[in-house]
Structures are given as structure tokens and as C-alpha cells.
């Protein structure tokens, strides 16, 4: 029996996202899964553990389909040319949190 250690469940996102590191350097990444407290992304961009990052996600056409947040790289796994990162959300504005929670609720 597998025991889930996460406090917040993760949901598949399979979504192209934009990220900034530092805030002036924009790069593309693929969101793999997301929870209220973090996101797993894949990108060719190299990031270091503990690097600060800003992520913007647009899952649809309306304003409620957008959310953005600051995060910090918690872990890194290299997979050849692409790297997978676990990002802990460190700061999210109230409107984005509402939109993120709505996105998660529609996937439960």
C-alpha cells in the first residue's frame, strides 16, 4: 500500500507555462502537476535549488483561468536535455489563489 506524504494533493496540469528567472528572463516550461503549495515543471532552462522563480499560468480564455505566483526551486532532476523541477509556492496573491483553487476543484 502506497502512503501519500503530501498535505495537498497534486493534479495533472499538462500546460505550457511562462516563468521568469530572475524576473526579467522569461522562458517556457511545461507544467506537469500542481497543488495549492507547489508545481512540478519541465524545461530546458537550468535552475539551481533554492532559486527564486515567478510563474504565470493561463489555462483558458477568461480572467479566472489565470494565476501567477512566486516560488522557490525545492529539487532538481536532470533528464538529459530537459530538467524537472519541484517548485514550492512562496507567495500568491488572493485572486490568483482563488483561481488556482478553482482550477484544482474542477480536476478532483
N, C-alpha and C positions, 0 to 999 in steps of 0.2 A: 504494500500500500504506500503510495507516494504522499508525503506530507508537504503541504504548501506553506512556505515560510513567509510569504508576502502578506502584509497587512491590507494592502489594496490590490484587488485582482487586476490583472492586465488583460487588455483586449487587443486583438489584431487590428492594425491600422492600415497597413499596406498602402501608404500615402506618400507622395512626394512632398517634401517639406523644404523650407529655406531656413538656413541657420547663419548666424553671424559669429565670427571669432577673429579677432576681437570685433566689437560692434560695427566696424567699418568693412570687414572682409566677409562678403556674402558667398556661401557655397550651397550646393544642393546635396540633399541626403534623402534616403528613403526611410520613413518611419516604419518600424516592424511591429511594435506593440507599444501600448500606452496605458498608464494608470493615472490616478489622481496625483501621485507623487513622483512619477518618472516616465521616461520613454526610452525605448531601445531603438537606435538608428544604425544605418549602414551607409558608409560614404568612402570615397577615395581619399578624402581630406584626412591628414594626420592630426590628431589631437592628443594631448597629454592628459594623464589622470590629474584630476583637480582643476583642469582648465575651465574657465567660465565661458558660457555659451548662451546665446539668445536664439530661441526657436520660434518660428512662425508657421502655423498650420492652417490651411484653408481646405475644409472638407466638402464644401458645397458653394452655392452662389450667394446665400444670404449672410447678413452680418452675424447671425447666431452660429454660422458654420466656421467662424474664425476663432482661434485662440492663440495666444503667444505667452511666452514665459522665459524667465532666466533660469539657468540650470548650471550644474557643475558635473563634469565627467567623473563618474564613480568607478568605472572599469573600462578596459580596452581589450578587445580580442582581434588579432590580425588574422585575416583570411585571404592571404595573397595580396592582390592589388587593393581589395576593399577591406575596410576595418569596421567592426561592430563596436558600438559604444553604449554603455548604460549611463543615462543622464538622470540625475536627481533634480527634480524641480525645486528651486530655492526661492523663487518669487514669482507670483502670478497675480495679476490684478483681478478684482472681484468679477468683472464682466467676463473675462476670459475663463475664470474658474467655473462660472455658471455654464458657459458654452462647452467647456470640457466635460463637466458632469453630465450635461445633456447628451453629448456625443457618446459617453460611456453607457448611460442608461439605455440608449437606443440599440446597444450591442449586447446587453445582458440577456 
